C-alpha cells in the first residue's frame, strides 16, 4: 500500500488504485495521513468534518466514515496481521512505514539534504533536495476539501516545501547553476511577492548571469509589494544586496563550494517528545487551552515567545497532558520539538547548563565546541533557535529561575512547562493551566480504559466508589486499574472494600512499577525543613481543616512566618486553602497526601492489626507516628 498526499490524494496497492471516492471518507483519510502514526482523537475528527456545525449524531456518523475507510484498506495488513487503521480509546491511528507515504519520504530527503548543506557537501545536498521536491505533483491533498485541522496541516507542509525549495536553490547557486535558475526564480518572485529569500536568490542569479537590470527590477517590485501590503521597507539584508549589485561587488560571485571553516553542523528538526499514552481522560478543556495558547504563536500579527505552564499536584497527569498536547502541535513546529526532565532521579533539580548541553548536542554541536558557562550556552542555544518554529517541553520544573536560561529567542517558539509549583515571572505571553483531580465520569472512564469496559460496566457503583476512594487522582485510579488487571478474578466491590481501609489504601495502590505512596512521599523530600515540619504537624493532627493559629502554636512561629509557610505549601499543591466562616484563612492537606506523609517511611502494616494504631517500633520513632490519619478517618469523613 502506498499513499500519495503531495498533490492529488491517491492510495495504491500494487497497480490497483484504491483511493476512496466519498468526499468525507477522503477527508478522514487525509487527516489521519497528515498525522500518520499518531492517534487522532475523535473530537479532532469531528471538528475536521463539520467545524462548529457538528450534527447531533456526529460521533456515529464519523464512525461510519471510518468504517468505510477501513473497508477500503482492509485487505492490507502489516506483517503482524494488524489492520493499517487502528481503533484506540480516544480516536484512530493509521499505521504506515516510511516507504509507504510520500510526505515522510519528502521530510526524510529534506532533512538529509539540509544536513549535507550544513556540512558543506553541496553536491549531495542538491541531489537529495531535488529528489525530495520531485515527489510533489501539486498542492498537498489536492482534491480534498480541508476542514480546520487539515488546513493547518497543509499550511505547515507547504511551509516545509518552501524551506526545502530555498535550500535547494541555495545549493544550486553554490554549484554555479545561476543561469539555469533565473527562469524558475522569476516565477517564484511573481507567485510569492513578499518572500524576500526568493527575491534575494533571483537578484543573485540574475547578477551572476549579467542581468543586473532584472535583478534591480526584482528589488523594486518586492519593495512596492511590501510597502503596499505590509507598510514595511525590505529587510536590511535585501537593501544591502541591492547596493552590492549597484556597486558591482565582486564577492557576489563567491560560490562557497567548500565546507565552512568553522561552526557547528546543526541538525534539522530534532524530535524528542516521548510516546503519547492512550489513557488520558477529562483533559480536553486543558488540551484546548494549551492548543489555543501555543498556536497563537504561528501566524499571529504580533508573534512572540509563548510559555504555557501546566501546574498541579503529584499524579494529576501533567506530563501525560503536556505530551499529548505536544504531539497535537507537532505540525505547527516543523523545526523541532525538544524535551527535558528538569529533576534528576534522586529528586534534586537539574542544572540549566546540563539541559542546554543536552539540547546543543541533540542539534549537532560537537562536545569539544560546547562552552562551559551558562550564559554562553544560553546565547548559543538562542542563536540556533532564533529563526525556527520550535516547541520545548520542560517537564517537572522546580522554579522560574531554572527555566529562564532555557527559553529560546525565536518569536515563533512555544515552551510547555509542567510543574508542581505555580510559576510566574516569565517574559512574553504566559498562560497557566491548572490540573486537579478528574471528575467522576472521567475517573470511571480511566478505570474502564485500563481494567476493561465490560468489567467496569458490570459493577458501575463499585467503580465509582474506587474513583472516590482515590480522590479522583489519575495516578491512583490508574494504579487501582492495574491492580484489577493483575487480579482478574477479584470483583470491583471487593477491591473497593480493601481500599476503604485507609491504613492499607496506599499498600493496595502499589506495585512493582507504580507505587502511589512513594510518588506522593517524594514531594515532601523536595521541601525545606520548615515546610516539612508544618506538613508533619498537620498530618498527625486529626482535625482535617485548620487555621493559622494552629500552625503558629504548633511550630512556635509568628503570623507572618505562618502565612509564608501556607503560601509556600499551597503553591506546590500540598495544601488546599479556602476562606473560613469569619473570613479567616483555612487550609487542609488533601487526604491522599495525609495518608502518604503520615506513613512516609513506607513501612507496611500487619494486616491483622487494623483496628488500632501500631505502637512505635523504637524510642526514636517520629512523634507523628503516634497518631495515624486512619485512627481518625471516620471523624475526617464526618466533617
C-alpha positions as CSV (number, residue, x, y, z in Angstrom):
1,X,0.0,0.0,0.0
2,X,1.4,3.4,-1.0
3,X,-0.2,6.8,0.0
4,X,0.4,10.0,-2.0
5,X,-0.6,13.3,-0.5
6,X,1.9,15.7,-2.1
7,X,-0.5,16.5,-4.9
8,X,-3.8,14.7,-5.5
9,X,-4.7,12.2,-2.8
10,X,-4.0,8.7,-4.0
11,X,-4.0,5.2,-2.5
12,X,-2.4,2.4,-4.4
13,X,-2.0,-1.3,-3.7
14,X,0.4,-2.5,-6.4
15,X,-1.1,-1.4,-9.7
16,X,-4.6,-1.1,-8.2
17,X,-5.9,2.4,-7.4
18,X,-7.7,2.3,-4.1
19,X,-8.4,6.0,-3.4
20,X,-11.8,6.4,-1.6
21,X,-14.3,8.3,-3.7
22,X,-16.6,9.6,-1.0
23,X,-15.6,13.2,0.0
24,X,-16.0,12.7,3.8
25,X,-14.0,9.5,3.8
26,X,-11.2,11.2,1.8
27,X,-11.1,13.9,4.4
28,X,-10.9,11.3,7.2
29,X,-8.0,9.6,5.4
30,X,-6.3,12.9,4.7
31,X,-6.3,14.0,8.3
32,X,-5.1,10.6,9.5
33,X,-2.3,10.6,7.0
34,X,-1.3,14.1,7.9
35,X,-0.7,12.8,11.4
36,X,0.4,9.3,10.5
37,X,1.5,7.0,13.4
38,X,-0.2,9.4,15.9
39,X,-3.7,8.9,17.4
40,X,-6.2,11.4,16.0
41,X,-8.8,12.0,18.7
42,X,-12.5,11.7,17.8
43,X,-13.0,15.3,18.8
44,X,-10.5,16.5,16.1
45,X,-12.1,14.2,13.5
46,X,-15.5,15.8,14.2
47,X,-14.0,19.3,14.1
48,X,-12.4,18.5,10.8
49,X,-15.6,17.1,9.2
50,X,-18.1,19.7,10.5
51,X,-16.3,22.5,12.3
52,X,-18.6,24.2,14.8
53,X,-21.7,22.9,13.0
54,X,-21.5,19.2,14.0
55,X,-24.8,17.3,13.7
56,X,-26.5,15.7,16.6
57,X,-25.2,12.2,15.7
58,X,-21.7,13.4,14.7
59,X,-19.8,10.7,16.5
60,X,-21.8,7.9,15.0
61,X,-21.6,9.5,11.5
62,X,-17.8,9.8,11.9
63,X,-17.6,6.2,13.0
64,X,-19.4,5.2,9.8
65,X,-16.9,7.1,7.6
66,X,-14.1,5.4,9.5
67,X,-15.8,2.0,8.9
68,X,-16.0,2.8,5.1
69,X,-12.3,3.7,5.1
70,X,-11.4,0.6,6.9
71,X,-13.3,-1.4,4.3
72,X,-11.2,0.2,1.6
73,X,-8.0,-0.7,3.4
74,X,-9.0,-4.0,5.0
75,X,-7.1,-6.2,2.5
76,X,-3.8,-4.7,3.5
77,X,-2.2,-5.5,6.9
78,X,1.2,-5.2,8.4
79,X,3.5,-8.3,8.8
80,X,2.0,-9.0,12.2
81,X,-1.5,-9.2,10.7
82,X,-2.8,-6.0,12.2
83,X,-5.0,-3.6,10.2
84,X,-3.5,-0.4,8.9
85,X,-6.3,1.5,10.6
86,X,-6.2,1.1,14.4
87,X,-9.0,2.0,16.9
88,X,-7.9,3.5,20.2
89,X,-9.8,4.5,23.3
90,X,-10.0,8.2,22.2
91,X,-9.6,8.0,18.4
92,X,-7.9,6.4,15.4
93,X,-4.4,5.9,14.1
94,X,-3.2,4.9,10.6
95,X,0.0,2.8,10.6
96,X,2.4,3.3,7.7
97,X,6.0,2.6,7.1
98,X,8.4,5.3,5.9
99,X,8.4,3.9,2.4
100,X,4.6,3.9,2.2
101,X,3.9,7.7,2.4
102,X,5.4,10.3,0.1
103,X,5.2,13.0,2.8
104,X,7.5,11.0,5.0
105,X,9.9,10.4,2.1
106,X,9.9,14.2,1.4
107,X,10.7,15.0,5.0
108,X,13.5,12.5,5.2
109,X,15.1,13.7,2.0
110,X,14.8,17.3,3.1
111,X,16.4,16.6,6.5
112,X,19.3,14.7,4.9
113,X,19.8,17.4,2.2
114,X,19.7,20.2,4.7
115,X,22.3,18.4,6.9
116,X,24.5,17.8,3.9
117,X,24.3,21.5,3.0
118,X,25.3,22.5,6.6
119,X,28.3,20.1,6.3
120,X,29.4,21.8,3.1
121,X,28.6,18.8,0.9
122,X,26.8,20.9,-1.6
123,X,26.6,18.4,-4.5
124,X,25.0,15.8,-2.3
125,X,22.6,18.4,-0.8
126,X,21.5,19.5,-4.2
127,X,20.8,15.9,-5.3
128,X,18.9,15.0,-2.1
129,X,16.8,18.1,-2.2
130,X,16.0,17.8,-5.9
131,X,14.7,14.2,-5.3
132,X,12.7,15.3,-2.3
133,X,11.0,18.1,-4.1
134,X,10.3,15.9,-7.2
135,X,7.8,14.0,-5.0
136,X,5.5,17.0,-5.2
137,X,3.0,16.8,-8.1
138,X,0.8,19.7,-6.9
139,X,-0.5,21.3,-3.7
140,X,-0.7,18.9,-0.8
141,X,-4.0,17.0,-0.6
142,X,-5.3,18.3,-3.9
143,X,-9.0,17.3,-4.4
144,X,-9.8,17.1,-0.7
145,X,-11.9,19.9,0.8
146,X,-10.0,20.7,4.0
147,X,-11.6,21.5,7.4
148,X,-9.8,23.5,10.1
149,X,-7.5,20.7,11.2
150,X,-6.3,19.7,7.7
151,X,-5.9,23.3,6.7
152,X,-3.4,23.8,9.5
153,X,-1.5,20.7,8.5
154,X,-1.5,21.8,4.8
155,X,-0.1,25.2,5.7
156,X,2.7,23.6,7.8
157,X,3.6,21.1,5.0
158,X,3.6,24.0,2.4
159,X,5.9,25.9,4.8
160,X,8.3,23.0,4.8
161,X,8.2,22.7,1.0
162,X,9.2,26.4,0.6
163,X,12.0,25.9,3.1
164,X,13.3,22.9,1.1
165,X,13.0,24.9,-2.1
166,X,15.1,27.7,-0.6
167,X,17.7,25.2,0.5
168,X,17.8,23.5,-2.9
169,X,18.2,26.8,-4.8
170,X,20.9,27.8,-2.3
171,X,22.8,24.6,-3.1
172,X,22.4,25.1,-6.9
173,X,23.7,28.7,-6.6
174,X,26.7,27.4,-4.8
175,X,27.3,25.0,-7.6
176,X,27.3,27.8,-10.2
177,X,23.9,26.9,-11.8
178,X,22.7,30.6,-11.7
179,X,21.8,30.8,-15.4
180,X,19.5,27.8,-15.2
181,X,17.8,29.2,-12.1
182,X,16.8,32.6,-13.5
183,X,13.5,31.5,-15.0
184,X,12.4,29.4,-12.0
185,X,13.3,32.2,-9.6
186,X,11.5,34.8,-11.6
187,X,8.3,32.7,-11.5
188,X,8.7,32.3,-7.7
189,X,9.1,36.0,-7.1
190,X,5.8,36.6,-9.0
191,X,4.0,33.9,-7.1
192,X,5.4,34.9,-3.7
193,X,6.0,38.7,-4.0
194,X,6.6,39.1,-0.2
195,X,9.1,36.2,0.0
196,X,12.4,38.0,0.5
197,X,14.6,34.9,0.2
198,X,13.3,34.1,-3.3
199,X,13.9,37.8,-4.3
200,X,17.4,37.7,-2.9
201,X,18.2,34.5,-4.7
202,X,16.8,35.8,-8.0
203,X,18.8,39.0,-7.7
204,X,22.0,36.9,-7.1
205,X,21.3,34.6,-10.0
206,X,20.4,37.4,-12.4
207,X,23.5,39.4,-11.4
208,X,25.8,36.4,-12.0
209,X,24.1,35.9,-15.4
210,X,24.8,39.5,-16.4
211,X,21.2,40.6,-15.9
212,X,21.6,43.5,-13.4
213,X,18.6,45.3,-14.8
214,X,16.3,42.4,-14.0
215,X,18.0,42.0,-10.6
216,X,17.3,45.6,-9.6
217,X,13.8,45.5,-11.1
218,X,13.0,42.5,-8.8
219,X,14.1,44.5,-5.8
220,X,11.9,47.4,-6.8
221,X,8.9,45.1,-7.3
222,X,9.5,43.4,-3.9
223,X,9.8,46.8,-2.2
224,X,6.5,48.1,-3.8
225,X,4.7,44.9,-2.7
226,X,6.0,45.1,0.9
227,X,5.1,48.8,1.3
228,X,1.6,48.3,-0.2
229,X,0.7,45.2,1.7
230,X,2.7,45.4,4.9
231,X,3.7,49.1,5.3
232,X,7.3,48.0,5.7
233,X,10.6,48.5,3.9
234,X,12.6,45.5,2.8
235,X,15.0,44.0,5.3
236,X,18.5,45.4,5.8
237,X,19.9,42.3,4.1
238,X,17.9,42.8,0.9
239,X,18.7,46.5,0.9
240,X,22.4,45.7,1.3
241,X,22.2,43.2,-1.6
242,X,20.7,45.9,-3.8
243,X,23.6,48.2,-3.0
244,X,26.1,45.4,-3.7
245,X,24.6,44.8,-7.2
246,X,24.7,48.5,-7.9
247,X,28.3,48.7,-7.0
248,X,29.3,45.5,-8.8
249,X,30.6,43.9,-5.7
250,X,32.8,41.0,-6.9
251,X,32.2,39.0,-3.7
252,X,28.7,38.2,-5.1
253,X,30.5,35.6,-7.2
254,X,31.7,33.7,-4.2
255,X,30.0,30.3,-4.7
256,X,31.3,28.8,-1.4
257,X,31.5,25.2,-2.6
258,X,33.8,24.1,0.2
259,X,32.7,23.3,3.8
260,X,32.7,26.3,6.2
261,X,35.9,26.7,8.1
262,X,34.2,26.6,11.5
263,X,30.7,26.5,13.1
264,X,28.5,23.6,14.2
265,X,26.8,21.4,11.7
266,X,23.3,21.9,13.2
267,X,20.9,19.1,12.9
268,X,17.4,19.8,11.3
269,X,14.2,19.2,13.1
270,X,15.1,17.2,16.3
271,X,12.1,15.3,17.6
272,X,12.4,14.2,21.3
273,X,8.8,14.0,22.5
274,X,8.1,10.8,24.5
275,X,5.3,8.5,23.1
276,X,1.8,9.6,24.0
277,X,-0.3,7.4,26.2
278,X,-3.8,6.4,25.0
279,X,-5.4,6.6,28.5
280,X,-6.0,10.4,29.0
281,X,-9.4,11.4,30.2
282,X,-11.2,14.5,31.3
283,X,-8.4,16.8,30.0
284,X,-10.0,18.1,26.7
285,X,-10.5,21.6,28.2
286,X,-6.8,21.7,29.2
287,X,-5.7,20.4,25.8
288,X,-7.9,23.0,24.0
289,X,-6.4,25.8,26.2
290,X,-2.8,24.6,25.5
291,X,-3.6,24.4,21.8
292,X,-5.0,27.9,21.7
293,X,-2.1,29.4,23.7
294,X,0.6,27.6,21.7
295,X,-0.9,28.2,18.2
296,X,-1.3,31.9,18.9
297,X,2.4,32.0,18.1
298,X,2.1,30.9,14.5
299,X,0.5,33.3,12.1
300,X,-0.1,36.0,14.8
301,X,0.2,39.6,13.8
302,X,2.5,40.2,16.8
303,X,4.2,36.9,17.3
304,X,6.4,36.2,20.3
305,X,7.6,33.5,22.6
306,X,4.7,31.8,24.4
307,X,5.1,30.0,27.7
308,X,2.4,27.6,28.8
309,X,2.6,26.4,32.4
310,X,0.7,23.2,33.3
311,X,0.6,23.0,37.0
312,X,-0.9,20.6,39.5
313,X,-0.2,18.2,42.4
314,X,1.6,14.9,42.1
315,X,-0.3,12.4,39.9
316,X,-2.7,14.8,38.3
317,X,-1.4,13.9,34.8
318,X,0.6,17.0,33.9
319,X,3.2,15.2,31.9
320,X,0.8,13.0,30.0
321,X,-1.4,16.0,29.2
322,X,1.7,18.0,28.0
323,X,3.0,15.2,25.9
324,X,-0.4,14.7,24.2
325,X,-0.6,18.4,23.5
326,X,3.0,18.3,22.1
327,X,2.0,15.6,19.7
328,X,-1.1,17.5,18.6
329,X,1.1,20.6,17.9
330,X,3.9,18.8,16.1
331,X,2.9,20.1,12.7
332,X,2.9,23.7,13.8
333,X,6.5,23.5,14.9
334,X,8.3,21.9,11.9
335,X,11.8,22.9,13.1
336,X,11.9,20.6,16.1
337,X,10.4,19.5,19.4
338,X,12.8,19.2,22.3
339,X,12.1,17.5,25.6
340,X,13.8,17.6,29.0
341,X,13.0,16.4,32.5
342,X,14.2,19.1,35.0
343,X,14.6,16.8,38.0
344,X,17.2,14.0,38.5
345,X,16.1,10.5,39.6
346,X,17.1,11.4,43.2
347,X,14.7,14.3,43.2
348,X,17.2,17.1,43.0
349,X,16.7,19.8,40.4
350,X,18.7,19.6,37.2
351,X,21.1,22.4,36.4
352,X,20.1,24.5,33.4
353,X,23.6,24.2,32.0
354,X,23.3,20.4,31.7
355,X,20.0,20.7,30.0
356,X,21.4,23.2,27.5
357,X,24.4,20.9,26.8
358,X,22.0,18.1,26.0
359,X,19.9,20.3,23.7
360,X,23.0,21.5,21.8
361,X,24.4,18.0,21.4
362,X,21.0,16.9,20.0
363,X,21.1,19.6,17.3
364,X,24.6,18.8,16.3
365,X,27.1,20.8,18.3
366,X,30.3,18.8,18.9
367,X,31.2,18.3,22.6
368,X,34.6,20.0,22.1
369,X,32.9,23.2,20.9
370,X,30.4,23.3,23.8
371,X,31.1,26.2,26.2
372,X,31.2,25.8,30.0
373,X,29.5,29.0,31.2
374,X,25.7,29.0,31.5
375,X,25.3,32.4,29.8
376,X,27.4,31.2,26.8
377,X,25.3,28.1,26.5
378,X,22.1,30.1,26.6
379,X,23.4,32.5,24.0
380,X,24.4,29.7,21.6
381,X,21.1,27.9,22.0
382,X,19.1,31.1,21.4
383,X,21.2,31.8,18.3
384,X,20.3,28.4,16.9
385,X,16.6,28.8,17.8
386,X,16.0,32.4,16.8
387,X,14.7,31.8,13.3
388,X,13.0,28.5,14.0
389,X,9.5,27.3,14.9
390,X,10.4,25.3,17.9
391,X,8.4,23.6,20.6
392,X,10.1,22.9,24.0
393,X,8.6,20.6,26.6
394,X,10.2,21.1,30.0
395,X,8.9,18.6,32.5
396,X,8.7,18.9,36.3
397,X,10.3,22.3,36.7
398,X,11.5,23.4,40.1
399,X,11.3,27.2,39.7
400,X,11.1,30.0,37.3
401,X,14.8,30.7,37.7
402,X,15.6,27.2,36.5
403,X,13.6,27.7,33.3
404,X,14.6,31.3,32.2
405,X,18.1,30.3,30.8
406,X,16.3,27.6,28.7
407,X,13.9,29.8,26.9
408,X,14.6,30.2,23.2
409,X,14.7,33.5,21.5
410,X,12.6,32.6,18.5
411,X,9.5,34.7,18.0
412,X,7.6,31.7,16.8
413,X,8.6,29.3,19.6
414,X,6.4,27.9,22.3
415,X,7.5,26.4,25.6
416,X,5.3,23.9,27.5
417,X,6.3,23.6,31.2
418,X,4.9,21.2,33.7
419,X,5.5,21.9,37.4
420,X,4.1,21.1,40.8
421,X,4.6,24.8,41.6
422,X,2.7,27.8,40.5
423,X,5.3,29.6,38.4
424,X,5.4,33.1,37.1
425,X,7.8,35.9,36.1
426,X,8.4,34.8,32.5
427,X,9.0,37.2,29.7
428,X,6.4,37.2,26.8
429,X,2.9,35.8,26.9
430,X,2.3,33.2,29.7
431,X,-0.7,31.0,30.1
432,X,-1.2,28.9,33.3
433,X,-3.4,25.8,33.1
434,X,-4.1,24.2,36.5
435,X,-4.9,20.5,36.7
436,X,-6.6,18.8,39.6
437,X,-8.5,15.6,40.2
438,X,-10.7,14.2,37.4
439,X,-14.4,14.2,37.7
440,X,-16.4,11.0,38.5
441,X,-17.2,10.3,34.8
442,X,-13.6,10.9,33.8
443,X,-12.3,8.7,36.6
444,X,-14.6,5.8,35.7
445,X,-13.6,6.2,32.0
446,X,-9.9,5.9,33.0
447,X,-10.7,2.9,35.1
448,X,-12.5,1.3,32.2
449,X,-9.8,2.1,29.7
450,X,-7.2,0.2,31.7
451,X,-9.2,-2.5,33.5
452,X,-11.7,-3.1,30.7
453,X,-15.1,-1.5,30.0
454,X,-17.2,-4.7,30.4
455,X,-15.8,-5.3,33.9
456,X,-16.5,-1.7,34.9
457,X,-19.9,-1.5,33.4
458,X,-20.9,-4.7,35.3
459,X,-20.0,-3.1,38.7
460,X,-20.5,0.6,38.0
461,X,-21.3,1.6,41.6
462,X,-18.2,-0.2,42.8
463,X,-16.2,1.6,40.1
464,X,-17.5,4.9,41.3
465,X,-16.6,4.1,44.8
466,X,-13.0,3.2,43.8
467,X,-12.7,6.6,42.0
468,X,-14.0,8.3,45.1
469,X,-11.6,6.5,47.4
470,X,-8.7,7.5,45.0
471,X,-9.9,11.1,45.4
472,X,-10.1,11.4,41.6
473,X,-6.3,11.4,41.4
474,X,-5.4,10.0,37.9
475,X,-2.2,8.2,39.1
476,X,-4.2,6.5,41.9
477,X,-7.0,5.4,39.6
478,X,-4.5,4.0,37.1
479,X,-2.8,2.1,39.9
480,X,-6.2,0.7,41.0
481,X,-7.0,-0.3,37.5
482,X,-3.7,-2.1,37.1
483,X,-4.2,-4.0,40.3
484,X,-7.6,-5.1,38.9
485,X,-5.9,-6.2,35.7
486,X,-3.4,-8.3,37.8
487,X,-6.3,-9.9,39.7
488,X,-8.9,-10.7,37.0
489,X,-11.0,-12.9,39.5
490,X,-11.3,-10.1,42.0
491,X,-14.5,-8.1,42.0
492,X,-14.5,-4.3,41.9
493,X,-16.7,-4.4,45.0
494,X,-14.1,-6.5,46.9
495,X,-11.3,-4.2,45.8
496,X,-13.3,-1.1,46.9
497,X,-13.7,-2.7,50.3
498,X,-10.0,-3.2,50.6
499,X,-9.4,0.5,49.6
500,X,-11.9,1.7,52.2
501,X,-9.4,0.9,55.0
502,X,-7.2,4.0,55.0
503,X,-4.4,2.1,56.8
504,X,-3.9,-0.2,53.8
505,X,-5.1,2.0,50.9
506,X,-1.6,3.1,49.7
507,X,-0.4,-0.5,50.0
508,X,-3.2,-1.6,47.8
509,X,-2.2,1.1,45.3
510,X,1.4,0.0,45.0
511,X,3.0,-2.5,42.6
512,X,6.5,-3.2,41.3
513,X,6.4,-0.4,38.8
514,X,3.8,2.0,40.2
515,X,3.9,2.9,43.9
516,X,1.5,5.8,44.5
517,X,2.6,6.2,48.1
518,X,6.2,6.6,47.2
519,X,5.4,9.1,44.5
520,X,3.4,11.2,46.9
521,X,6.1,11.0,49.6
522,X,8.7,12.1,47.1
523,X,7.1,15.6,47.0
524,X,7.8,16.0,50.8
525,X,11.5,15.4,50.2
526,X,11.7,18.4,47.9
527,X,10.6,20.8,50.7
528,X,12.6,22.9,53.0
529,X,12.9,21.9,56.7
530,X,10.2,24.4,57.9
531,X,7.7,23.2,55.3
532,X,8.3,19.6,56.2
533,X,7.8,20.4,59.9
534,X,4.5,22.1,59.1
535,X,3.3,19.2,57.0
536,X,4.2,16.7,59.6
537,X,2.3,18.6,62.3
538,X,-0.8,19.0,60.1
539,X,-0.8,15.3,59.1
540,X,-0.6,14.0,62.6
541,X,-3.5,16.2,63.7
542,X,-6.8,14.5,63.2
543,X,-8.6,17.9,62.5
544,X,-9.0,17.9,58.7
545,X,-9.2,21.7,58.4
546,X,-7.0,24.2,60.4
547,X,-6.2,27.9,60.6
548,X,-3.1,30.0,61.1
549,X,-3.3,29.9,64.9
550,X,-2.8,26.2,64.9
551,X,0.3,26.5,62.8
552,X,1.6,29.3,64.9
553,X,1.2,27.5,68.2
554,X,2.3,24.1,66.8
555,X,5.6,25.4,65.4
556,X,6.1,28.3,67.8
557,X,6.3,30.9,65.0
558,X,4.7,34.2,64.3
559,X,1.8,35.1,62.0
560,X,4.0,36.3,59.1
561,X,6.0,33.1,59.1
562,X,2.9,31.0,59.3
563,X,1.4,32.9,56.3
564,X,4.6,32.3,54.3
565,X,4.6,28.6,55.1
566,X,0.9,28.3,53.9
567,X,1.7,30.2,50.7
568,X,4.7,28.0,50.0
569,X,2.8,24.7,50.6
570,X,-0.2,25.9,48.7
571,X,1.9,27.0,45.7
572,X,3.1,23.4,45.3
573,X,-0.4,21.9,45.8
574,X,0.3,20.3,49.2
575,X,-2.3,22.4,50.9
576,X,-5.8,23.3,49.9
577,X,-6.9,26.8,51.1
578,X,-10.3,28.4,51.5
579,X,-11.9,31.3,53.4
580,X,-13.4,30.3,56.7
581,X,-16.9,31.4,58.0
582,X,-15.4,34.5,59.6
583,X,-13.3,35.3,56.5
584,X,-10.2,33.9,58.0
585,X,-7.8,31.6,56.1
586,X,-8.5,27.9,56.4
587,X,-6.4,25.1,54.9
588,X,-6.0,21.3,54.8
589,X,-3.8,18.6,53.4
590,X,-5.5,16.5,50.7
591,X,-6.5,13.1,52.0
592,X,-4.2,11.0,49.8
593,X,-1.2,13.2,50.8
594,X,-2.2,12.9,54.5
595,X,-2.1,9.1,54.2
596,X,1.3,9.2,52.5
597,X,3.0,11.8,54.7
598,X,1.7,10.2,57.9
599,X,3.3,6.9,56.8
600,X,6.2,8.3,54.9
601,X,8.8,5.6,55.9
602,X,6.8,3.3,53.7
603,X,6.6,0.5,56.4
604,X,3.6,-1.7,55.7
605,X,1.1,-2.5,58.5
606,X,0.4,-6.0,59.6
607,X,-3.0,-6.9,58.0
608,X,-4.1,-8.4,61.3
609,X,-3.6,-5.2,63.2
610,X,-6.2,-3.0,61.5
611,X,-8.3,-2.0,64.5
612,X,-5.8,0.1,66.4
613,X,-2.7,2.3,65.6
614,X,0.6,0.4,65.8
615,X,3.0,1.0,68.6
616,X,6.2,2.8,67.8
617,X,8.9,0.4,66.8
618,X,11.6,2.2,68.7
619,X,12.3,5.1,71.1
620,X,13.5,7.1,68.1
621,X,10.2,6.7,66.1
622,X,9.0,10.1,64.9
623,X,6.3,11.8,67.1
624,X,3.9,12.0,64.2
625,X,3.8,8.2,64.1
626,X,1.9,8.2,67.4
627,X,-1.3,9.2,65.7
628,X,-2.3,7.9,62.2
629,X,-4.9,9.5,60.0
630,X,-6.5,6.1,59.9
631,X,-7.4,6.4,63.5
632,X,-9.5,9.5,62.9
633,X,-10.7,8.5,59.4
634,X,-14.3,8.5,60.5
635,X,-14.1,11.9,62.1
636,X,-12.4,13.3,58.9
637,X,-15.2,11.9,56.7
638,X,-17.9,13.1,59.0
639,X,-16.6,16.6,58.8
